[in-house]
Amino acid sequence: MEEIIISTIQRTMVAGTPLLLATTGEIICERAGILNLGVEGVMAIGAVTAFIVTMTTGQPWLGVPAAMAAGFAVSLIHAVASVTLQANQVVSGLALTMLGLGLSGMMGKPYVGRPLAVKMDDVAIPFLSDLPWIGKALFHQSPFLYLAIVLALTAWFFLERTRMGIQIRSTGENPKATENQGVNVALIRYACVLVGGIFSALAGAHLSISYSSSWVEGMTAGRGWIAIALTIFALWNPARAIFASFIFGGIFVLQYLLQPLGISPNFLAMLPYLSTLIILLAISFKDPRRLNAPARLGAVYKRGER
């Protein structure tokens, strides 16, 4: 029984890691007023880039910065479209998803079925990993897990407790008032979109060089869309995103635990996405004023407009 509990906790943390990375990035982006529906595509680009670089060099740690650079590059497309060209953010984000999924499939085609010789090793935190029960489950994990939690907490502190964080939140709430204070709204929005893209690419890298050791087209499996839903579920708060992401990580793991009960595998595979729909439906009944959503989320802002 002890081994089953430890294994379940371990797998929950691993499954929740890419969700936390992507959700934190999306929160930063949306707090600045930019809606990015391209998370799924950026994750796919990050995953295939990390895998190709790791396969080529044999060094997973080189795959990580490569994925970050790729996430930065493709997110720049959405930043230019949304901020400079003032295009519809929904259309731009959907186009980015389609571009990312298509491009990653093309780039990864020669690597399908070729496992990595070396993947990202788990890291044991001294002393803590020796604790009974929780030691092995929580403190002997992928570096991506530790990074995801640190980044989420740092993002929370940055957004809530720093001057720059206030400017980002103000940009999402009232960009005109922010601009009147001498803040470059366009620069802040560019930076937040690009940072969000880097976080999403890290989520993809986790899937291809840590969670798995092989490339499969479509390996993001809708996690980018779940991250967008978790952004709302967490009320645009990176600290709450930690708990929300691991709850959904547990739902991913639950489908495997329930298989021996004879429940339809197709139904079990639906669980994470069905849960997403239920949560979004429940949130839709709440008072919008209590959701903490940025007031100008998704709205085009022209510099100097009245």
Residue pairs with C-beta under 8 A, 6 or more apart in sequence:
2 133
5 133
5 137
6 133
6 136
6 137
8 253
8 257
9 134
9 137
9 138
10 136
10 137
10 141
11 249
11 253
11 256
12 246
12 249
12 250
12 252
12 253
13 137
13 138
13 141
13 145
13 246
13 249
14 141
14 142
14 145
14 211
14 249
15 211
15 248
15 249
15 250
15 252
15 253
16 245
16 246
16 247
16 248
16 249
16 250
16 252
17 142
17 144
17 145
17 148
17 203
17 206
17 211
17 245
17 249
18 43
18 144
18 203
18 204
18 206
18 207
18 211
18 223
19 203
19 223
19 226
19 227
19 230
19 245
19 248
19 249
20 148
20 149
20 152
20 241
20 242
20 245
20 246
21 144
21 147
21 148
21 151
21 199
21 200
21 202
21 203
21 206
22 39
22 43
22 199
22 200
22 203
22 223
22 224
22 227
23 227
23 230
23 231
23 234
23 238
23 241
23 244
23 245
24 148
24 151
24 152
24 155
24 199
24 238
24 241
25 39
25 195
25 196
25 197
25 198
25 199
25 200
25 203
25 227
26 36
26 39
26 196
26 199
26 200
26 227
26 228
26 231
27 155
27 159
27 231
27 234
27 236
27 237
27 238
27 241
28 155
28 159
28 168
28 192
28 195
28 196
28 199
28 238
29 35
29 36
29 192
29 193
29 195
29 196
30 36
30 172
30 231
30 236
30 294
30 297
31 159
31 168
31 169
31 171
31 172
31 192
31 236
31 294
32 168
32 171
32 172
32 188
32 189
32 191
32 192
32 193
32 294
33 171
33 172
33 173
33 175
33 189
33 294
33 296
33 297
33 298
33 299
33 301
34 78
34 79
34 82
34 83
34 89
34 189
34 192
34 193
34 297
34 298
35 89
35 90
35 93
35 297
35 298
36 75
36 78
36 89
36 93
36 96
36 193
36 196
36 197
37 89
37 90
37 93
37 94
37 96
37 97
37 228
38 74
38 75
38 78
38 92
38 93
38 94
38 95
38 96
38 97
38 99
38 100
38 224
39 97
39 196
39 200
39 224
39 225
39 227
39 228
40 97
40 100
40 101
40 220
40 222
40 223
40 224
40 225
41 74
41 96
41 97
41 98
41 99
41 100
41 101
41 104
41 224
42 71
42 74
42 75
42 96
42 100
42 197
42 200
42 201
42 204
42 224
43 100
43 200
43 201
43 203
43 204
43 207
43 220
43 223
43 224
44 100
44 101
44 103
44 104
44 105
44 204
44 218
44 219
44 220
44 224
45 67
45 70
45 71
45 74
45 100
45 103
45 104
45 201
45 204
46 67
46 68
46 70
46 71
46 200
46 201
46 202
46 203
46 204
46 205
47 67
47 104
47 204
47 205
47 207
47 208
47 215
47 219
47 220
48 104
48 107
48 108
48 111
48 204
48 208
48 215
49 63
49 66
49 67
49 69
49 70
49 107
49 201
49 204
49 205
50 60
50 63
50 64
50 66
50 67
50 201
50 204
50 205
50 208
50 209
51 63
51 108
51 111
51 116
51 208
51 209
51 215
52 63
52 66
52 107
52 108
52 111
52 215
53 59
53 62
53 63
53 66
53 67
54 60
54 62
54 63
54 116
54 118
54 119
54 208
54 209
55 111
55 114
55 116
55 117
57 63
58 117
58 118
59 118
60 116
60 118
60 119
60 120
60 121
60 209
60 210
61 120
63 205
63 208
63 209
64 202
64 205
64 209
67 201
67 202
67 204
67 205
68 198
68 201
68 202
68 205
70 201
71 197
71 198
71 199
71 200
71 201
71 202
71 204
72 194
72 197
72 198
72 201
74 96
74 99
74 100
74 197
75 96
75 193
75 194
75 196
75 197
75 198
75 200
76 194
76 197
77 92
77 96
77 99
78 89
78 92
78 93
78 96
78 193
78 197
79 189
79 190
79 193
79 194
81 87
81 92
81 95
82 89
82 92
82 189
82 193
83 186
83 189
83 190
83 193
84 186
86 300
86 301
86 302
89 298
89 300
90 298
97 224
101 218
101 220
104 217
105 217
105 218
108 215
108 217
109 217
111 215
112 215
112 216
112 217
113 214
114 214
114 215
115 213
115 214
116 209
116 213
116 214
119 209
119 210
119 213
120 142
120 143
120 144
120 209
120 210
122 140
122 141
122 142
122 143
123 140
123 141
123 142
123 143
123 146
124 139
124 140
125 139
125 140
125 146
128 135
128 138
128 139
129 135
129 136
129 139
129 140
131 139
142 206
142 210
142 211
143 210
144 202
144 205
144 206
144 210
147 202
148 202
148 245
149 242
151 199
152 238
152 239
152 241
152 242
153 238
153 239
153 242
155 238
156 237
156 238
156 239
157 165
158 164
158 165
159 165
159 168
159 169
159 238
167 178
167 183
167 188
168 188
168 192
169 294
170 177
170 178
170 181
170 183
171 178
171 183
171 185
171 188
171 189
172 294
172 295
172 296
172 297
173 294
173 295
173 296
174 295
174 296
175 185
175 296
175 301
176 301
176 305
176 306
178 185
178 188
179 185
179 303
179 304
185 301
185 303
186 303
200 224
200 227
203 223
203 227
204 220
207 219
207 220
207 223
208 214
208 215
208 219
212 219
222 272
222 273
225 276
226 248
226 272
226 273
226 276
229 276
229 279
229 280
230 241
230 244
230 245
230 248
231 241
232 280
232 283
232 291
232 293
233 244
233 279
233 280
233 283
234 240
234 241
234 243
234 244
235 291
235 292
236 292
236 293
236 294
237 292
248 272
248 275
248 276
251 271
251 272
251 275
252 271
252 272
254 268
254 271
255 268
255 269
255 271
255 272
256 268
258 268
259 265
259 268
283 291
